[in-house]
């Protein structure tokens, strides 16, 4: 499940250390159209948004 960081509003995986104090979100924002739009390294293990 994606998590939005409360610090900088970046999107992370629920396993990411950067999102420890974040808020779970049910879906990615509309602005995210590709896995490359997600800047954190925690998304590197995914090939595409379909895997999330």
Residue, then its C-alpha position, 0 to 999 in steps of 0.5 A: x500500500x502506498x504511503x504519503x510522507x508527512x514530512x514532504x508529501x512524497x509517496x513511498x512503499x509501506x516498507x520504506x523508512x522515509x514513510x514511517x510517520x506517513x499516512x497510508x493512501x488507497x491509491x496513487x495521485x492522478x499526477x503519477x502516470x509512471x513508476x518513474x514519477x515516484x522519486x524514492x528508491x523504495x520503488x526501484x524493485x517495481x517495473x511498472x505501476x501495474x505491479x503496485 
